[in-house]
Amino acid sequence: MEAPASSIFALSDLWLTFALFAVWWALARLFPTTNMGCSSSTSTDYNSLGNVYRDQGKLNEAEKMYKRALAQRQKTLGAEHTSTLDTVNNLGVIYCKQGKLDQAEQMYLHALAGREKALGAHHNCTIETVGNLGIVYCLRGEPEKAELVFKQVLAVREETVGADHISTIDALHNLGNVYCAQARLGEAEQMYKRALAGKEEKLGADHVSTLDTVFNLANLYRGQGKSDQADQMYKRALAGTGKSLGADHPSTVEIVTNLMNMYCSQGRLDKARQVEQEWLRM
């Protein structure tokens, strides 16, 4: 990125532009979802294109592709086919990231009913959708309901795929998010640390999912007043996410914003400007 001749505060319009797009992505991305082989292909694979756009943070484009895939699959496979239900679930993910929580819940409940009927209550794909409903509950300000859901997901994952499987690790991460929402920071820290250790082993230290947990730990440490630990985690998350996703990705912008805000709240404006300049040079 090419840096304009401006200070950190002159970038407020740019931050606002990013924030309008990123705010719900920023919230929803903190809850990872594990694809347990629950997506399949058709001859015109709009669903896969939707996945690509989703991972790039291009939510409107992803929504269009999923809607095309859904119409195609309903016509060729039927409304209750598992591939059709995959796309229903994926569309729910997009609505969740866009902040359309009622629409997301509707999609998830549809997918859940179909998957329970076709695959069984404890099938990986069914439990994936249960977890997605938990995300909706937490984002909607219903952490108690979310906690029950994520504990159910964690128990089933541990029983069916084992404690070391990435989907089980994601459930730990999500439960940590719920504890954060309930201000149970000590329990949240335990969940995040377990999730981080598992992700580092299974995915690697620089995987974007690993870095999501790093970022959540940074936010938690900041909330606990552990500035040095928060600083370390923010910088790790920024370096890895910026490299993997690019400077303009909403996830990168969110990390930059939080790190700059922390420095500004500490009166360390020189450090905030340094972060700004490093981001602009990415």
C-alpha positions in Angstrom: 0.0 0.0 0.0 1.2 3.5 -0.7 1.1 5.8 2.3 -0.5 9.2 1.9 1.1 12.2 3.5 -1.2 12.2 6.6 -1.1 11.5 10.2 -2.9 8.7 12.0 -5.9 10.9 12.7 -6.2 12.0 9.1 -7.0 8.4 8.2 -10.3 8.5 10.1 -12.3 8.4 6.8 -10.4 5.3 5.7 -11.0 3.6 9.0 -14.7 4.4 8.8 -14.9 2.9 5.3 -13.3 -0.3 6.5 -15.3 -0.4 9.7 -18.7 -0.2 7.9 -17.8 -3.4 6.0 -15.8 -5.1 8.7 -17.7 -4.7 11.9 -19.8 -7.8 11.7 -17.1 -9.8 10.0 -14.9 -8.8 12.8 -17.3 -10.2 15.4 -18.3 -13.3 13.6 -14.9 -14.4 12.5 -13.9 -14.8 16.1 -16.0 -18.0 16.1 -14.3 -20.5 13.8 -16.4 -23.1 12.0 -14.8 -26.4 10.9 -15.8 -27.8 7.6 -16.0 -31.5 8.3 -16.3 -32.5 4.6 -19.8 -31.1 4.5 -19.5 -29.4 1.1 -19.7 -31.1 -2.2 -19.4 -30.1 -5.9 -21.9 -29.7 -8.7 -21.1 -29.2 -12.4 -21.4 -25.5 -12.0 -19.8 -25.0 -8.7 -21.2 -21.8 -7.4 -20.9 -23.1 -3.9 -17.1 -23.4 -4.2 -16.9 -19.9 -5.6 -18.9 -18.8 -2.6 -16.4 -20.4 -0.3 -13.5 -18.5 -2.0 -15.3 -15.2 -1.7 -16.2 -15.9 1.9 -12.6 -16.6 2.8 -11.5 -13.4 1.1 -14.1 -11.4 3.1 -16.1 -10.6 0.0 -19.4 -11.3 1.7 -21.8 -9.8 -0.9 -20.2 -11.8 -3.7 -20.2 -14.9 -1.6 -23.9 -14.4 -0.9 -24.7 -14.2 -4.6 -22.8 -17.4 -5.4 -24.5 -19.3 -2.5 -27.9 -18.2 -3.7 -27.1 -19.4 -7.2 -25.8 -22.6 -5.9 -28.9 -23.0 -3.7 -31.3 -22.4 -6.6 -29.4 -24.9 -8.8 -29.2 -27.6 -6.1 -32.9 -27.3 -5.2 -33.8 -27.8 -8.8 -31.4 -30.6 -9.6 -31.1 -32.4 -6.3 -34.1 -31.4 -4.2 -34.6 -29.2 -1.2 -33.6 -31.9 1.4 -30.5 -33.3 -0.4 -27.4 -33.0 1.8 -25.6 -30.9 -0.8 -28.5 -28.5 -0.9 -28.4 -28.3 2.9 -24.6 -27.6 2.7 -25.4 -24.5 0.8 -28.2 -23.5 3.2 -25.7 -23.7 6.0 -23.1 -21.7 4.1 -25.6 -19.0 3.3 -26.3 -18.9 7.1 -22.6 -18.3 7.7 -22.7 -15.3 5.3 -25.8 -13.8 6.9 -24.1 -14.2 10.3 -21.0 -12.4 9.2 -23.2 -9.6 7.7 -25.0 -9.2 11.0 -28.3 -10.6 9.6 -28.7 -12.8 12.6 -32.4 -13.7 12.2 -31.8 -14.7 8.6 -28.7 -16.7 9.7 -30.8 -18.5 12.4 -33.5 -19.3 9.9 -30.9 -20.9 7.5 -29.2 -22.8 10.3 -32.5 -24.2 11.7 -33.4 -25.3 8.1 -30.0 -27.0 7.6 -30.1 -28.5 11.1 -33.6 -30.1 10.6 -32.5 -31.6 7.3 -29.1 -32.8 8.5 -30.6 -34.5 11.6 -33.1 -36.3 9.4 -30.6 -37.3 6.7 -27.4 -37.8 8.7 -28.3 -38.2 12.4 -28.0 -35.9 15.4 -24.3 -36.7 16.1 -23.0 -36.5 12.5 -20.2 -34.1 12.0 -22.2 -31.9 9.6 -25.1 -31.8 12.0 -22.9 -30.7 14.9 -21.3 -28.1 12.6 -24.7 -26.5 12.2 -25.5 -26.7 16.0 -22.2 -24.8 16.6 -23.2 -22.2 14.1 -26.5 -21.6 16.0 -24.4 -21.1 19.1 -22.5 -18.3 17.3 -25.8 -16.6 16.5 -26.9 -16.8 20.1 -23.6 -15.3 21.4 -23.6 -12.5 18.8 -27.3 -11.8 19.6 -26.5 -11.3 23.3 -27.6 -14.7 24.5 -24.4 -16.1 26.0 -26.2 -18.6 28.3 -27.9 -20.3 25.4 -24.6 -20.2 23.5 -22.7 -21.8 26.4 -25.1 -24.7 26.5 -24.8 -25.2 22.7 -21.0 -25.0 22.7 -20.7 -27.4 25.6 -22.9 -29.8 23.7 -20.7 -29.4 20.6 -17.5 -29.9 22.6 -18.9 -33.1 24.3 -20.0 -34.6 20.9 -16.7 -33.7 19.2 -14.6 -35.2 22.0 -16.7 -38.4 21.8 -16.8 -38.7 18.0 -13.5 -37.4 16.7 -11.4 -37.0 19.8 -9.9 -34.2 21.9 -7.1 -33.5 19.4 -9.3 -33.0 16.3 -9.4 -29.5 14.9 -13.2 -29.3 15.2 -12.9 -30.1 18.9 -10.2 -27.4 19.2 -12.5 -24.9 17.5 -15.2 -25.8 20.0 -12.8 -24.8 22.8 -12.1 -21.5 21.1 -15.8 -20.8 20.7 -16.5 -21.6 24.4 -13.7 -19.2 25.3 -15.6 -16.5 23.3 -18.7 -17.2 25.3 -16.8 -17.0 28.6 -15.4 -13.6 27.5 -18.9 -12.4 26.7 -19.9 -13.4 30.3 -16.8 -11.6 31.7 -15.4 -15.0 32.9 -12.0 -14.1 31.8 -10.0 -16.7 33.7 -12.1 -19.5 32.2 -11.8 -17.8 28.8 -8.1 -17.7 29.0 -7.9 -21.4 29.8 -10.0 -22.2 26.7 -8.0 -20.0 24.4 -4.7 -21.4 25.6 -5.9 -25.0 25.1 -7.2 -24.0 21.6 -4.0 -22.2 20.7 -1.8 -25.1 21.7 -4.0 -27.5 19.6 -4.1 -25.2 16.6 -0.3 -24.7 16.7 0.2 -28.4 16.7 -2.5 -29.3 14.1 -2.4 -26.2 11.8 0.9 -24.5 12.5 1.8 -21.2 14.2 1.0 -19.0 11.2 -2.3 -20.4 10.1 -5.1 -17.8 10.0 -7.2 -19.9 12.4 -4.3 -20.1 14.9 -3.9 -16.3 14.5 -7.6 -15.7 15.3 -7.0 -17.4 18.7 -3.8 -15.3 19.2 -5.9 -12.2 18.5 -8.6 -13.2 21.0 -5.9 -13.8 23.6 -4.5 -10.3 22.8 -8.0 -8.8 23.4 -8.4 -10.8 26.6 -5.0 -9.7 28.0 -5.8 -6.1 27.2 -9.0 -6.4 29.1 -7.1 -7.9 32.0 -4.7 -5.0 32.0 -1.8 -7.2 30.9 -0.4 -4.7 28.3 2.9 -6.4 27.6 1.2 -9.8 26.8 -1.5 -8.1 24.8 1.2 -6.2 22.8 3.1 -9.4 22.0 -0.1 -11.2 20.9 -1.3 -8.3 18.8 2.0 -8.0 17.0 2.1 -11.7 16.3 -1.5 -11.7 15.0 -0.8 -8.7 12.8 2.4 -10.1 11.2 0.8 -13.4 10.3 -2.6 -12.1 9.2 -1.1 -9.3 7.2 1.2 -11.7 5.4 -1.6 -14.3 4.8 -4.6 -12.2 4.0 -3.1 -8.8 3.0 -3.3 -5.3 4.4 -6.8 -4.5 3.2 -8.5 -7.6 4.6 -11.0 -6.8 7.4 -9.2 -9.2 9.8 -5.9 -7.3 9.3 -7.6 -3.9 9.7 -9.3 -5.1 12.9 -6.0 -6.1 14.4 -4.3 -2.8 13.4 -7.2 -0.8 14.8 -7.2 -2.6 18.2 -3.4 -2.3 18.5 -3.5 1.4 17.6 -6.4 2.0 20.1 -4.4 0.3 22.8 -1.4 2.5 22.2 -3.6 5.6 22.0 -5.3 4.8 25.3 -1.8 4.5 26.9 -0.8 7.9 25.5 1.8 6.2 23.2 0.9 8.1 20.0 4.3 7.5 18.5 3.8 3.7 18.7 0.3 4.1 17.2 1.8 6.1 14.3 4.4 3.4 13.8 1.8 0.7 13.5 -0.1 2.9 11.0 3.0 3.3 8.8 3.9 -0.3 9.0 0.3 -1.2 7.9 0.4 1.2 5.0 3.7 -0.3 3.8 2.3 -3.9 3.8 
